[in-house]
Amino acid sequence: MQQKSTDPRIDNMFGGDRLWAIFAVLSLWATYAFVFWKVMAVGADEDVIAALAVVGAIVLLFNTASIIAMISHYAGDKDHIYGLDLHYLDAKKQLAV
């Protein structure tokens, strides 16, 4: 279970990054599914389709696993990761005033 940060802006920034990461993975899966469907519609050789399916599954597996690992890492260290961003954003605002 995730722990709430002391600054709600950190949770908002993490939530936005997590949402975009999930969107990127879903887009990748949709793109691979569409391309695979179109290749099958062309009537490619069964060996070619099998090779594309295996390689595509490996790419999807590793990309999905890397995004899950990234989200997990960010969740565990979000105070440090986003806190640094917020420190510099706040400093920039103070200089502008």
N, C-alpha and C positions, 0 to 999 in steps of 0.2 A: 504494500500500500504506500502511496506517495505521501510525503509530508508536506504540509503547507508552508510556504515561505513567509518570512516576516514582512516582505514587501509584496503586495498583491500584483505589482507590475511584473514581477518575476514569473508568477504563475500565468499571467496573461501572455507574456512573451513565449514561455515554454508551450503553452496550449496552442498558440499560433504556429510555432515551429512543428509541433507534433501533428497538427492538422495538415500542414503542407507536406510533411513527410509521408503521411498516410495517403494523401491525394496523389503524390508522385508514384508510390508503389501501385496503387489502383490503376493509374494511367498506364504504367508499364505493363501490368497484367492485361489490360484491355487492348493495348497496342499489339502485344504478342498474340493474343487470341484472335484479333482481327486479321493479322498477317497470316497466321496459321490457317484460318478459315479460308482466306483468299487463295493461298497456295493449294489447299485441298480442292477448291473449286476449279482451279486450272487443270487439275487432273495430273499432277506430278507423279512421278514414279513412287511406288510404295517405299522403296529404300530411302529416297530423298525425304519423304514425309517422316519416316521413322527417325532419321538422323536429325531433322529439324525439331522434332518433338523432344528428343533426348537433350539436345543442346539447348533448346529454349527452356526446358524444365530446369536444367542446371543453372542457366543465367537467372531465371526467376527465383530459384531457391536461394542463390547467393545474394542477389540484390535485396530480396525480402529480409533475409537474415541480417544483412548489414544495416538496413534501416531500423529493424527491431533493436539491434545492438546499440545503434546511435541514440534512439529514443530512450533506451534504458540507461545509457551513460549520462545523457543530458538530465534525466529525471533524478539521478543520484547526485549530480554535481551542479544542479541548476543555480543554486545560490552563488557559486563562484563564477560560473559561465556568464550568467545574465547580470549578476551584481557588478561585474567589471564594466559591462556595456552601460548599465544605468549610472555608474559612477561618472563615466565620461560624458554621458548625455546630460546629467545634472550640472556638471562643471561647464559644459558648453552653454547651457541655459543661463547660468550665473554670469558668464562673460558677456552674453548678449544683453543683459539687463543693464 
